[in-house]
Amino acid sequence: MLNFLKKITGSSERALTSEQRAFWDDNGYLILPKFFAPETIAAVNAEVRGLLEHRDRYPEVTVDIISGELSGRRMRIADVPASAFSGPVKINDLFLDSSVIRSCNLDARLTQVLDELLDGDPMVCNSLNFLYGSAQTAHYDSWFMPPPVKDKMAVSSICLDTYTDRNGPLFVYPGSHKIPPYLFPNGSIAALGYDLAPAQAYVAETTREIEPVYFYGEPGDVLIWHSQVLHGGAPILDPTQTRRSLVTHYWRAQDVPAARRTRLTDNGYVLKREHQALH
Ligand SMILES: O=C(O)CCC(=O)C(=O)O
């Protein structure tokens, strides 16, 4: 309601302070400490635990396996060997099946913040639940899921565990969103199956002077990054330590046709889509 009133009255009440906005503009990321209550985090962790205990109830959910002999595979959750869940995996798009996950993705305060950062209503286009660190090398998300309008994508990582040097914390390269993006051979910022090596060489060259910032978040903290911010997951030093997180990519609702989105809250939308195809 507040958001709706803000829109029609043009009220100057903002979700972000001018310092937060200036930090975002300069650095391309923002940390919101203690954003979610412990009960909300406990509910998300219980939801994921329940999913893992009853995988057959979620026949469409897919999992990307990040390490071990099945590394690189995307499988239906019920087909994944149980042992794979003791290592890095990405559980894709629980927002399609779980109201607990959706209510975090579209939390009213969070969507208000995203609305201000994106300059328009946010729309969930995917969600990823990690159980351990992602161990992903530095990358730009726009390589893999470019937004319909350049720069109009933001990504939230909700901490569901304490992030330490041991469990492969998330890192970001401050200000890297200001670097002109690498263009793949077809002139696009999207990798579209092209060899990533030249893009990675460009990244190494253009970020040589930037020190990455490691995010040592606590459960309930949120880190939001800009679609053009270089980031990744540090190597996992202790493979027994979980680093659970809920990562969500948002485009702007206004950038996709009305038929492709569903409005679920005052200013929060989800993209109408199916679960990922297997590969
Ligand atoms: O949390 C992490 O380790 C990074 C996740 C990430 O890079 C992504 O989802 O794009």
The ligand as an ORCA input file, in Angstrom:
! r2SCAN-3c Opt
* xyz 0 1
  O      27.120    -16.747     -3.787
  C      28.010    -16.960     -4.585
  O      28.978    -17.665     -4.336
  C      27.968    -16.316     -5.954
  C      26.734    -16.655     -6.697
  C      26.829    -16.178     -8.102
  O      27.849    -15.810     -8.576
  C      25.647    -16.124     -8.945
  O      24.613    -16.684     -8.561
  O      25.727    -15.504    -10.023
*
